[in-house]
């Protein structure tokens, strides 16, 4: 059962009682809001219901959307014409960074927002990541800049930016390593890569996207905390957002770190990526779709 269906079922009563509020808080915790956020949300919802004179579950569910709306933050991330755009994809291993990089390249090339793209194989720690990105490049007809496994990630990014300048590519999307061996090493490595890109890119055309798995719950929040300690995160890419994902972590990350969501991926095909729409997201999360 989808999470939105569980919310709809829970709030299907004519009159919401005290036990129902507790059950709702528990369910919101399951929805990846976290305990403190869930309790705060239910308290605000109870106040909103009292103020509006709402006692039934359906009315409470619709007011719940208003309570959560401030945390459903979206950001418009797309290439800006007239210059070279650079996107650095961040995240731990297994969240879908490499595939998301390819999806974004296809999306923006298809929309005419970029005329020529380069994919940079900055994850030099995992050999499979380099081969995977090359395979995507072959399928999409997009150039991939890579070095051998174990090479310096910063050097790969530098080469990709130099190549883009030489061949007129107006979009560079850089895959990066996802190992979180220690927070100190992670921060040091990301800061180095960030400085290399920042030195060669127009600040208005440089974006850092954090890819998180929608099924991992509060772990995604911990990841966002670690990566945002190293570099400024411009937006989330929420992957694996299918029937098994609750997705509430997007709200939790926005509440705690102020990071908005840019894209949602709900499948393996290149086409399975879309801009994050707060209204659609909240309707799905709360089971309010028509």
Backbone as CSV, one residue per row, in Angstrom:
resi,resn,N_x,N_y,N_z,CA_x,CA_y,CA_z,C_x,C_y,C_z
1,UNK,0.840,-1.203,0.000,0.000,0.000,0.000,0.875,1.252,0.000
2,UNK,0.578,2.180,-0.881,1.337,3.418,-0.928,1.141,4.224,0.355
3,UNK,2.134,5.043,0.660,2.054,5.820,1.891,0.837,6.742,1.877
4,UNK,0.564,7.382,0.752,-0.602,8.267,0.659,-1.905,7.542,0.943
5,UNK,-1.996,6.277,0.519,-3.199,5.480,0.794,-3.320,5.193,2.292
6,UNK,-2.192,5.028,2.950,-2.220,4.776,4.397,-2.685,6.024,5.152
7,UNK,-2.253,7.192,4.692,-2.733,8.436,5.299,-4.224,8.578,5.094
8,UNK,-4.686,8.311,3.868,-6.111,8.422,3.562,-6.943,7.458,4.410
9,UNK,-6.432,6.247,4.578,-7.144,5.250,5.379,-7.189,5.658,6.845
10,UNK,-6.060,6.142,7.360,-6.007,6.537,8.768,-6.966,7.680,9.058
11,UNK,-7.010,8.661,8.155,-7.865,9.826,8.367,-9.176,9.670,7.592
12,UNK,-9.760,8.498,7.712,-11.022,8.253,7.019,-12.236,8.341,7.926
13,UNK,-12.020,8.764,9.162,-13.115,8.775,10.127,-13.918,10.082,10.063
14,UNK,-15.104,10.049,10.655,-15.958,11.239,10.690,-15.476,12.248,11.721
15,UNK,-14.965,11.730,12.833,-14.455,12.606,13.895,-13.075,12.118,14.314
16,UNK,-12.107,13.020,14.319,-10.747,12.662,14.711,-10.630,12.720,16.232
17,UNK,-10.229,11.593,16.836,-10.088,11.534,18.285,-8.641,11.664,18.721
18,UNK,-8.432,11.678,20.040,-7.080,11.848,20.582,-6.134,10.739,20.121
19,UNK,-6.624,9.504,20.119,-5.783,8.384,19.686,-5.406,8.513,18.217
20,UNK,-6.304,9.095,17.423,-6.026,9.250,15.989,-4.865,10.203,15.751
21,UNK,-4.761,11.246,16.588,-3.637,12.176,16.442,-2.315,11.455,16.718
22,UNK,-2.315,10.603,17.748,-1.103,9.847,18.074,-0.737,8.900,16.928
23,UNK,-1.751,8.256,16.357,-1.511,7.342,15.241,-0.972,8.097,14.027
24,UNK,-1.476,9.305,13.821,-0.999,10.109,12.701,0.466,10.482,12.897
25,UNK,0.831,10.860,14.108,2.230,11.204,14.390,3.129,10.006,14.114
26,UNK,2.687,8.814,14.545,3.472,7.594,14.304,3.623,7.338,12.810
27,UNK,2.545,7.541,12.062,2.588,7.293,10.623,3.493,8.295,9.911
28,UNK,3.493,9.536,10.365,4.374,10.537,9.762,5.838,10.224,10.041
29,UNK,6.111,9.619,11.194,7.473,9.161,11.466,7.846,8.078,10.459
30,UNK,6.923,7.161,10.210,7.160,6.130,9.197,7.340,6.743,7.815
31,UNK,6.716,7.890,7.596,6.823,8.585,6.322,8.114,9.361,6.164
32,UNK,9.028,9.208,7.130,10.390,9.761,7.073,10.484,11.226,7.484
33,UNK,9.503,11.729,8.230,9.626,13.090,8.722,10.551,13.166,9.933
34,UNK,10.683,12.084,10.664,11.434,12.117,11.918,10.491,12.438,13.062
35,UNK,10.830,11.997,14.260,9.927,12.101,15.404,9.585,13.540,15.779
36,UNK,10.589,14.388,15.916,10.335,15.769,16.340,9.493,16.517,15.312
37,UNK,9.821,16.364,14.043,9.078,17.024,12.968,7.641,16.509,12.924
38,UNK,7.453,15.202,13.106,6.115,14.610,13.071,5.257,15.149,14.218
39,UNK,5.817,15.196,15.421,5.065,15.703,16.571,4.706,17.179,16.383
40,UNK,5.668,17.958,15.891,5.426,19.380,15.647,4.320,19.568,14.606
41,UNK,4.345,18.735,13.569,3.344,18.827,12.505,1.952,18.524,13.023
42,UNK,1.832,17.478,13.836,0.521,17.107,14.372,-0.006,18.192,15.303
43,UNK,0.851,18.780,16.116,0.408,19.864,17.005,-0.109,21.056,16.192
44,UNK,0.605,21.392,15.132,0.154,22.503,14.278,-1.144,22.160,13.568
45,UNK,-1.277,20.893,13.179,-2.513,20.468,12.524,-3.690,20.537,13.488
46,UNK,-3.496,20.114,14.717,-4.573,20.182,15.720,-5.013,21.627,15.920
47,UNK,-4.042,22.552,15.964,-4.374,23.972,16.114,-5.145,24.484,14.900
48,UNK,-4.703,24.069,13.709,-5.367,24.510,12.483,-6.786,23.974,12.404
49,UNK,-6.988,22.725,12.826,-8.324,22.129,12.817,-9.239,22.841,13.809
50,UNK,-8.712,23.137,14.994,-9.507,23.833,16.008,-9.901,25.226,15.520
51,UNK,-8.964,25.904,14.895,-9.214,27.261,14.408,-10.238,27.278,13.281
52,UNK,-10.191,26.235,12.423,-11.108,26.175,11.277,-12.401,25.429,11.597
53,UNK,-12.487,24.881,12.799,-13.671,24.114,13.172,-13.790,22.791,12.439
54,UNK,-12.648,22.223,12.064,-12.632,20.953,11.326,-12.471,19.798,12.307
55,UNK,-13.351,18.805,12.196,-13.277,17.649,13.093,-13.136,16.339,12.340
56,UNK,-13.477,16.320,11.041,-13.441,15.070,10.290,-12.060,14.821,9.682
57,UNK,-11.784,13.558,9.396,-10.471,13.165,8.913,-10.115,13.743,7.559
58,UNK,-11.071,13.796,6.642,-10.769,14.309,5.306,-10.389,15.788,5.366
59,UNK,-11.094,16.537,6.180,-10.775,17.950,6.334,-9.417,18.133,6.980
60,UNK,-9.087,17.259,7.948,-7.783,17.331,8.613,-6.668,17.034,7.618
61,UNK,-6.907,16.082,6.729,-5.885,15.715,5.743,-5.601,16.883,4.797
62,UNK,-6.633,17.626,4.443,-6.442,18.768,3.548,-5.739,19.925,4.273
63,UNK,-6.036,20.082,5.563,-5.312,21.093,6.330,-3.858,20.678,6.558
64,UNK,-3.637,19.370,6.614,-2.273,18.872,6.791,-1.398,19.299,5.606
65,UNK,-1.998,19.360,4.442,-1.243,19.830,3.270,-0.782,21.273,3.474
66,UNK,-1.641,22.092,4.053,-1.261,23.493,4.323,-0.136,23.572,5.349
67,UNK,-0.188,22.685,6.345,0.838,22.687,7.390,2.199,22.292,6.811
68,UNK,2.190,21.339,5.881,3.442,20.838,5.319,3.940,21.647,4.127
69,UNK,3.069,22.455,3.530,3.441,23.166,2.300,4.729,23.995,2.434
70,UNK,4.982,24.692,3.561,6.217,25.485,3.657,7.498,24.670,3.527
71,UNK,7.398,23.348,3.738,8.593,22.503,3.690,8.736,21.768,2.353
72,UNK,7.738,21.895,1.494,7.837,21.302,0.162,8.468,22.340,-0.760
73,UNK,9.773,22.487,-0.612,10.508,23.547,-1.308,11.042,23.037,-2.641
74,UNK,10.775,23.777,-3.702,11.273,23.427,-5.030,12.301,24.448,-5.473
75,UNK,13.188,24.032,-6.365,14.151,24.957,-6.966,14.251,24.620,-8.449
76,UNK,14.287,25.650,-9.270,14.360,25.479,-10.715,15.824,25.415,-11.128
77,UNK,16.289,24.212,-11.439,17.673,24.017,-11.875,17.653,23.663,-13.356
78,UNK,18.147,24.560,-14.168,18.259,24.277,-15.599,19.399,25.121,-16.171
79,UNK,19.980,24.678,-17.265,21.079,25.449,-17.858,20.637,26.857,-18.237
80,UNK,21.537,27.807,-18.027,21.285,29.196,-18.398,21.959,29.449,-19.738
81,UNK,21.223,29.895,-20.731,21.799,30.110,-22.056,22.910,31.154,-22.033
82,UNK,23.781,31.060,-23.032,24.797,32.085,-23.210,26.116,31.827,-22.522
83,UNK,26.307,30.623,-22.002,27.557,30.312,-21.324,27.639,28.837,-20.986
84,UNK,28.741,28.445,-20.332,28.946,27.042,-19.987,28.363,26.755,-18.620
85,UNK,27.477,25.773,-18.554,26.855,25.373,-17.297,27.541,24.114,-16.762
86,UNK,27.771,24.104,-15.456,28.428,22.967,-14.811,27.549,22.479,-13.665
87,UNK,27.305,21.178,-13.626,26.531,20.567,-12.542,27.362,19.469,-11.917
88,UNK,27.577,19.532,-10.609,28.300,18.490,-9.896,27.298,17.643,-9.126
89,UNK,27.312,16.340,-9.398,26.381,15.403,-8.788,27.045,14.764,-7.565
90,UNK,26.427,14.911,-6.418,26.974,14.426,-5.159,26.065,13.358,-4.565
91,UNK,26.626,12.557,-3.663,25.807,11.554,-2.990,26.605,10.309,-2.684
92,UNK,26.076,9.473,-1.804,26.761,8.235,-1.416,26.599,7.198,-2.520
93,UNK,27.354,6.107,-2.396,27.251,5.027,-3.373,25.858,4.408,-3.374
94,UNK,25.395,4.085,-4.559,24.151,3.330,-4.677,22.876,4.142,-4.769
95,UNK,22.975,5.472,-4.733,21.750,6.285,-4.761,21.296,6.615,-6.181
96,UNK,22.170,6.374,-7.172,21.780,6.632,-8.551,22.390,7.877,-9.157
97,UNK,23.561,8.293,-8.671,24.204,9.506,-9.212,24.546,9.378,-10.686
98,UNK,25.144,8.247,-11.045,25.621,8.081,-12.415,24.462,8.082,-13.407
99,UNK,23.411,7.326,-13.095,22.239,7.293,-13.968,21.545,8.645,-14.004
100,UNK,21.477,9.314,-12.871,20.842,10.635,-12.824,21.625,11.643,-13.668
101,UNK,22.936,11.510,-13.690,23.761,12.392,-14.522,23.375,12.238,-15.991
102,UNK,23.232,10.992,-16.420,22.856,10.720,-17.806,21.437,11.219,-18.100
103,UNK,20.536,11.024,-17.139,19.155,11.484,-17.326,19.094,12.995,-17.519
104,UNK,19.862,13.723,-16.722,19.865,15.181,-16.842,20.434,15.622,-18.180
105,UNK,21.508,14.963,-18.623,22.090,15.311,-19.919,21.066,15.118,-21.031
106,UNK,20.377,13.986,-21.023,19.372,13.726,-22.061,18.213,14.712,-21.962
107,UNK,17.777,14.999,-20.744,16.656,15.911,-20.543,16.964,17.286,-21.121
108,UNK,18.096,17.842,-20.746,18.410,19.212,-21.155,18.795,19.315,-22.619
109,UNK,19.457,18.296,-23.149,19.746,18.291,-24.580,18.454,18.175,-25.384
110,UNK,17.556,17.330,-24.897,16.275,17.145,-25.577,15.399,18.386,-25.543
111,UNK,15.508,19.143,-24.462,14.718,20.363,-24.325,15.357,21.554,-25.036
112,UNK,16.547,21.349,-25.581,17.233,22.439,-26.252,17.864,23.433,-25.297
113,UNK,17.993,23.063,-24.034,18.599,23.957,-23.048,20.121,23.859,-23.059
114,UNK,20.639,22.853,-23.737,22.074,22.705,-23.971,22.243,22.152,-25.374
115,UNK,23.302,22.575,-26.049,23.523,22.107,-27.414,24.547,20.983,-27.488
116,UNK,25.459,20.951,-26.505,26.511,19.952,-26.505,26.956,19.712,-25.071
117,UNK,27.036,18.437,-24.682,27.312,18.122,-23.278,28.533,17.227,-23.130
118,UNK,29.134,17.311,-21.966,30.212,16.406,-21.561,29.848,15.815,-20.205
119,UNK,30.038,14.503,-20.067,29.890,13.827,-18.788,31.283,13.566,-18.246
120,UNK,31.525,13.988,-17.001,32.836,13.803,-16.384,32.777,12.662,-15.379
121,UNK,33.647,11.662,-15.566,33.661,10.482,-14.698,34.509,10.765,-13.462
122,UNK,33.964,11.572,-12.569,34.691,11.977,-11.375,34.708,10.947,-10.268
123,UNK,33.927,9.873,-10.421,33.987,8.787,-9.438,35.086,7.832,-9.885
124,UNK,36.308,8.138,-9.508,37.451,7.324,-9.911,37.742,6.208,-8.908
125,UNK,36.981,6.178,-7.826,37.181,5.159,-6.791,36.557,3.839,-7.216
126,UNK,35.417,3.918,-7.894,34.671,2.714,-8.283,34.791,2.532,-9.799
127,UNK,35.512,1.496,-10.218,35.741,1.272,-11.645,34.434,1.118,-12.412
128,UNK,33.454,0.470,-11.781,32.177,0.256,-12.457,31.483,1.572,-12.791
129,UNK,31.735,2.596,-11.979,31.102,3.890,-12.233,31.622,4.499,-13.526
130,UNK,32.935,4.345,-13.774,33.526,4.879,-15.000,32.938,4.160,-16.213
131,UNK,32.884,2.833,-16.146,32.347,2.056,-17.259,30.865,2.342,-17.472
132,UNK,30.139,2.509,-16.365,28.701,2.791,-16.464,28.469,4.135,-17.148
133,UNK,29.252,5.139,-16.778,29.081,6.455,-17.377,29.459,6.422,-18.862
134,UNK,30.510,5.674,-19.200,30.883,5.536,-20.610,29.772,4.861,-21.409
135,UNK,29.116,3.886,-20.799,28.011,3.203,-21.486,26.856,4.171,-21.729
136,UNK,26.556,4.999,-20.737,25.509,6.006,-20.926,25.901,6.977,-22.032
137,UNK,27.159,7.386,-22.030,27.620,8.308,-23.053,27.472,7.731,-24.448
138,UNK,27.799,6.448,-24.592,27.659,5.786,-25.892,26.199,5.759,-26.345
139,UNK,25.302,5.435,-25.426,23.877,5.359,-25.778,23.315,6.721,-26.151
140,UNK,23.777,7.752,-25.454,23.220,9.084,-25.654,23.983,9.903,-26.695
141,UNK,25.123,9.403,-27.128,25.944,10.176,-28.050,26.571,11.380,-27.379
142,UNK,26.926,11.223,-26.105,27.507,12.304,-25.315,28.945,11.938,-24.954
143,UNK,29.850,12.880,-25.114,31.257,12.652,-24.801,31.455,12.442,-23.306
144,UNK,32.295,11.485,-22.957,32.642,11.220,-21.566,34.140,11.457,-21.378
145,UNK,34.487,12.277,-20.412,35.891,12.514,-20.052,36.204,11.678,-18.815
146,UNK,37.189,10.799,-18.937,37.510,9.890,-17.834,38.999,9.620,-17.795
147,UNK,39.470,9.150,-16.643,40.830,8.662,-16.487,40.766,7.261,-15.890
148,UNK,41.909,6.721,-15.544,41.936,5.381,-14.970,41.389,5.383,-13.548
149,UNK,40.971,4.211,-13.113,40.514,4.063,-11.728,41.642,4.466,-10.779
150,UNK,41.286,5.204,-9.747,42.264,5.652,-8.767,42.875,6.995,-9.097
151,UNK,42.531,7.539,-10.254,43.047,8.859,-10.626,42.468,9.928,-9.712
152,UNK,43.074,11.095,-9.761,42.588,12.205,-8.949,41.288,12.746,-9.523
153,UNK,40.240,12.777,-8.714,38.932,13.237,-9.188,38.976,14.681,-9.662
154,UNK,39.734,15.504,-8.939,39.848,16.901,-9.324,40.464,17.059,-10.695
155,UNK,41.433,16.193,-11.030,42.073,16.250,-12.339,41.082,15.902,-13.448
156,UNK,40.196,14.956,-13.168,39.174,14.586,-14.155,38.248,15.773,-14.417
157,UNK,37.817,16.429,-13.351,36.947,17.598,-13.513,37.655,18.702,-14.292
158,UNK,38.925,18.910,-13.980,39.702,19.938,-14.676,39.781,19.613,-16.168
159,UNK,40.078,18.346,-16.491,40.162,17.927,-17.892,38.821,18.119,-18.603
160,UNK,37.735,17.811,-17.909,36.406,17.951,-18.514,36.095,19.408,-18.829
161,UNK,36.469,20.288,-17.923,36.222,21.717,-18.140,37.099,22.262,-19.271
162,UNK,38.331,21.788,-19.345,39.216,22.177,-20.436,38.679,21.668,-21.775
163,UNK,38.185,20.438,-21.779,37.633,19.853,-23.002,36.397,20.620,-23.463
164,UNK,35.566,21.021,-22.492,34.356,21.778,-22.829,34.723,23.119,-23.452
165,UNK,35.749,23.751,-22.918,36.192,25.034,-23.467,36.740,24.862,-24.880
166,UNK,37.404,23.725,-25.112,38.018,23.487,-26.421,37.005,23.126,-27.498
167,UNK,35.986,22.344,-27.137,35.045,21.896,-28.182,33.697,22.611,-28.160
168,UNK,33.578,23.616,-27.288,32.366,24.419,-27.291,31.173,23.793,-26.588
169,UNK,31.408,22.809,-25.740,30.297,22.217,-24.975,29.765,23.235,-23.972
170,UNK,28.449,23.384,-23.917,27.863,24.354,-22.996,27.263,23.708,-21.756
171,UNK,27.534,22.409,-21.567,27.052,21.712,-20.376,28.061,20.655,-19.963
172,UNK,28.477,20.708,-18.704,29.332,19.673,-18.117,28.617,19.136,-16.887
173,UNK,28.384,17.826,-16.856,27.777,17.180,-15.690,28.804,16.225,-15.116
174,UNK,29.186,16.455,-13.866,30.267,15.689,-13.244,29.727,14.695,-12.229
175,UNK,29.938,13.420,-12.489,29.677,12.373,-11.504,30.818,12.419,-10.473
176,UNK,30.534,12.066,-9.234,31.570,12.101,-8.196,31.520,10.832,-7.355
177,UNK,32.598,10.594,-6.623,32.669,9.416,-5.768,31.671,9.524,-4.618
178,UNK,31.142,8.394,-4.190,30.113,8.420,-3.159,30.533,7.810,-1.847
179,UNK,31.794,7.509,-1.700,32.207,6.850,-0.454,32.232,7.864,0.696
180,UNK,31.661,7.470,1.815,31.699,8.323,3.009,32.614,7.633,4.022
181,UNK,33.914,7.530,3.672,34.855,6.811,4.523,34.962,7.485,5.886
182,UNK,35.269,8.765,5.902,35.147,9.551,7.125,34.648,10.922,6.704
183,UNK,33.957,11.591,7.605,33.418,12.902,7.269,34.532,13.887,6.940
184,UNK,35.649,13.805,7.669,36.752,14.743,7.440,37.325,14.584,6.037
185,UNK,37.537,13.328,5.609,38.071,13.090,4.276,37.076,13.473,3.195
186,UNK,35.805,13.212,3.453,34.755,13.577,2.495,34.748,15.081,2.269
187,UNK,34.771,15.812,3.354,34.735,17.271,3.256,35.966,17.794,2.513
188,UNK,37.127,17.239,2.841,38.361,17.682,2.198,38.322,17.432,0.694
189,UNK,37.861,16.251,0.313,37.817,15.896,-1.105,36.819,16.768,-1.863
190,UNK,35.629,16.947,-1.295,34.607,17.743,-1.976,35.004,19.212,-2.065
191,UNK,35.621,19.717,-1.018,36.075,21.113,-1.049,37.094,21.329,-2.162
192,UNK,37.981,20.361,-2.348,38.984,20.452,-3.413,38.320,20.474,-4.780
193,UNK,37.380,19.547,-5.015,36.694,19.483,-6.302,35.885,20.750,-6.546
194,UNK,35.255,21.231,-5.498,34.434,22.427,-5.617,35.284,23.636,-6.009
195,UNK,36.463,23.746,-5.420,37.345,24.869,-5.740,37.816,24.819,-7.188
196,UNK,38.090,23.611,-7.688,38.535,23.460,-9.079,37.454,23.934,-10.038
197,UNK,36.214,23.511,-9.785,35.116,23.912,-10.662,34.833,25.404,-10.516
198,UNK,34.786,25.878,-9.275,34.453,27.281,-9.028,35.452,28.227,-9.681
199,UNK,36.716,27.781,-9.788,37.747,28.629,-10.392,37.582,28.770,-11.892
200,UNK,36.885,27.818,-12.525,36.765,27.828,-13.977,35.346,28.034,-14.473
201,UNK,34.382,28.080,-13.556,32.976,28.177,-13.960,32.370,29.514,-13.540
202,UNK,31.411,29.965,-14.325,30.628,31.142,-13.972,29.773,30.774,-12.753
203,UNK,29.890,31.512,-11.638,29.123,31.160,-10.435,27.618,31.019,-10.679
204,UNK,27.076,31.808,-11.582,25.634,31.741,-11.846,25.256,30.497,-12.638
205,UNK,26.268,29.817,-13.211,26.004,28.629,-14.032,26.625,27.370,-13.425
206,UNK,26.920,27.413,-12.141,27.499,26.259,-11.455,26.532,25.811,-10.369
207,UNK,26.100,24.554,-10.450,25.141,24.017,-9.488,25.633,22.694,-8.915
208,UNK,25.322,22.480,-7.633,25.684,21.246,-6.946,24.397,20.553,-6.515
209,UNK,24.174,19.350,-7.035,22.962,18.600,-6.734,23.308,17.377,-5.887
210,UNK,22.572,17.190,-4.808,22.759,16.028,-3.942,21.713,14.986,-4.290
211,UNK,22.171,13.807,-4.682,21.277,12.711,-5.050,21.027,11.855,-3.814
212,UNK,19.756,11.663,-3.460,19.404,10.827,-2.306,18.349,9.807,-2.716
213,UNK,18.416,8.655,-2.108,17.488,7.556,-2.361,16.244,7.768,-1.501
214,UNK,15.077,7.891,-2.135,13.840,8.181,-1.408,13.430,7.058,-0.461
215,UNK,14.002,5.865,-0.639,13.598,4.735,0.205,14.452,4.601,1.464
216,UNK,15.469,5.447,1.628,16.386,5.267,2.753,16.021,6.072,3.986
217,UNK,14.942,6.861,3.899,14.444,7.545,5.081,15.406,8.538,5.683
218,UNK,15.532,8.475,7.014,16.332,9.459,7.730,17.824,9.362,7.410
219,UNK,18.261,8.245,6.838,19.652,8.165,6.397,19.952,9.240,5.358
220,UNK,18.967,9.541,4.524,19.154,10.578,3.514,19.381,11.939,4.165
221,UNK,18.725,12.189,5.287,18.931,13.430,6.015,20.351,13.500,6.569
222,UNK,20.820,12.393,7.100,22.206,12.352,7.614,23.205,12.612,6.480
223,UNK,22.935,12.041,5.320,23.809,12.265,4.164,23.802,13.737,3.762
224,UNK,22.621,14.346,3.751,22.517,15.755,3.388,23.293,16.622,4.370
225,UNK,23.250,16.268,5.644,24.008,17.015,6.652,25.506,16.937,6.367
226,UNK,25.988,15.733,6.039,27.418,15.548,5.816,27.892,16.292,4.570
227,UNK,27.154,16.176,3.480,27.588,16.806,2.233,27.451,18.330,2.295
228,UNK,26.414,18.807,2.954,26.234,20.261,3.025,27.267,20.914,3.945
229,UNK,27.928,20.098,4.779,29.021,20.621,5.598,30.256,20.898,4.754
230,UNK,30.313,20.266,3.578,31.470,20.424,2.702,31.252,21.500,1.653
231,UNK,30.100,21.479,1.007,29.822,22.434,-0.065,28.371,22.901,0.037
232,UNK,28.080,24.002,-0.610,26.702,24.485,-0.676,25.902,23.600,-1.620
233,UNK,24.804,23.051,-1.137,23.945,22.201,-1.962,22.811,23.046,-2.530
234,UNK,22.690,23.048,-3.856,21.655,23.860,-4.495,20.312,23.154,-4.595
235,UNK,20.319,21.832,-4.550,19.051,21.128,-4.639,19.242,19.630,-4.513
236,UNK,18.143,18.934,-4.199,18.135,17.475,-4.115,17.637,16.873,-5.422
237,UNK,18.143,15.672,-5.713,17.548,14.800,-6.720,17.053,13.581,-5.953
238,UNK,15.752,13.389,-5.931,15.130,12.302,-5.168,14.946,11.110,-6.098
239,UNK,15.750,10.050,-5.893,15.673,8.882,-6.769,14.850,7.760,-6.132
240,UNK,14.516,6.779,-6.964,13.776,5.580,-6.530,12.450,5.975,-5.873
241,UNK,11.857,7.027,-6.419,10.591,7.521,-5.859,9.432,6.790,-6.531
242,UNK,9.272,5.505,-6.152,8.207,4.688,-6.725,7.223,4.312,-5.630
243,UNK,6.473,3.247,-5.849,5.406,2.888,-4.910,5.926,2.510,-3.530
244,UNK,7.191,2.120,-3.423,7.727,1.705,-2.125,8.318,2.876,-1.334
245,UNK,8.462,4.021,-1.989,9.092,5.175,-1.334,8.059,6.042,-0.640
246,UNK,8.391,6.472,0.565,7.497,7.367,1.288,7.804,8.817,0.923
247,UNK,9.081,9.134,0.836,9.470,10.433,0.286,9.432,11.605,1.231
248,UNK,9.036,11.387,2.482,8.943,12.503,3.412,10.277,13.134,3.751
249,UNK,11.368,12.455,3.389,12.688,13.003,3.712,12.937,14.317,2.987
250,UNK,12.285,14.543,1.841,12.442,15.828,1.148,11.948,16.965,2.037
251,UNK,10.865,16.727,2.765,10.341,17.721,3.694,11.291,17.904,4.875
252,UNK,11.825,16.793,5.370,12.715,16.853,6.529,14.012,17.593,6.197
253,UNK,14.558,17.350,5.015,15.798,18.022,4.606,15.553,19.522,4.439
254,UNK,14.422,19.875,3.845,14.109,21.301,3.664,13.914,21.985,5.005
255,UNK,13.261,21.304,5.932,13.001,21.892,7.250,14.300,22.100,8.014
256,UNK,15.169,21.087,8.020,16.355,21.143,8.864,17.518,21.893,8.214
257,UNK,17.669,21.746,6.893,18.841,22.305,6.218,18.499,23.391,5.203
258,UNK,17.212,23.569,4.922,16.811,24.588,3.957,17.111,24.221,2.520
259,UNK,17.426,22.955,2.248,17.765,22.527,0.891,16.486,22.137,0.145
260,UNK,16.216,22.775,-0.992,15.015,22.442,-1.762,15.242,21.210,-2.639
261,UNK,14.185,20.715,-3.240,14.282,19.573,-4.151,14.156,20.060,-5.585
262,UNK,15.026,19.565,-6.447,15.048,19.992,-7.847,14.374,18.976,-8.764
263,UNK,14.675,17.680,-8.559,14.168,16.650,-9.466,13.724,15.410,-8.701
264,UNK,12.808,14.679,-9.333,12.344,13.396,-8.812,12.527,12.361,-9.920
265,UNK,13.112,11.216,-9.573,13.279,10.111,-10.517,12.431,8.932,-10.043
266,UNK,11.606,8.405,-10.936,10.696,7.331,-10.530,10.784,6.119,-11.446
267,UNK,11.951,5.894,-12.011,12.140,4.728,-12.877,13.562,4.692,-13.395
268,UNK,13.880,3.641,-14.160,15.240,3.449,-14.657,15.472,4.044,-16.038
269,UNK,14.403,4.339,-16.765,14.569,4.878,-18.109,15.119,6.302,-18.055
270,UNK,15.743,6.735,-19.127,16.265,8.097,-19.170,15.151,9.125,-19.001
271,UNK,13.965,8.768,-19.448,12.833,9.704,-19.392,12.219,9.812,-17.994
272,UNK,12.631,8.935,-17.074,11.996,8.881,-15.757,12.608,9.894,-14.795
273,UNK,12.566,11.155,-15.190,13.030,12.245,-14.334,12.145,13.445,-14.614
274,UNK,11.763,14.153,-13.571,10.904,15.327,-13.746,11.238,16.367,-12.685
275,UNK,10.939,17.604,-13.012,11.133,18.673,-12.036,10.199,18.441,-10.856
276,UNK,10.686,18.745,-9.677,9.898,18.568,-8.452,8.776,19.592,-8.405
277,UNK,7.564,19.105,-8.247,6.392,19.978,-8.135,5.794,19.805,-6.740
278,UNK,5.855,20.828,-5.894,5.399,20.689,-4.504,3.948,20.255,-4.369
279,UNK,3.055,20.792,-5.200,1.634,20.457,-5.062,1.393,18.983,-5.389
280,UNK,1.979,18.509,-6.481,1.836,17.102,-6.850,2.441,16.196,-5.789
281,UNK,3.606,16.586,-5.303,4.291,15.801,-4.277,3.439,15.678,-3.016
282,UNK,2.895,16.796,-2.535,2.087,16.754,-1.315,0.795,15.970,-1.532
283,UNK,0.203,16.103,-2.694,-1.014,15.332,-2.982,-0.729,13.835,-2.938
284,UNK,0.420,13.424,-3.482,0.785,12.004,-3.455,1.121,11.558,-2.037
285,UNK,1.851,12.381,-1.320,2.266,12.035,0.041,1.059,11.878,0.975
286,UNK,0.021,12.699,0.751,-1.146,12.687,1.633,-2.351,11.964,1.044
287,UNK,-2.186,11.359,-0.136,-3.286,10.635,-0.760,-4.419,11.532,-1.191
288,UNK,-4.085,12.700,-1.715,-5.102,13.667,-2.128,-5.314,13.712,-3.634
289,UNK,-4.637,12.829,-4.382,-4.801,12.838,-5.838,-6.249,12.515,-6.209
290,UNK,-6.673,13.126,-7.293,-8.024,12.833,-7.779,-8.056,11.469,-8.428
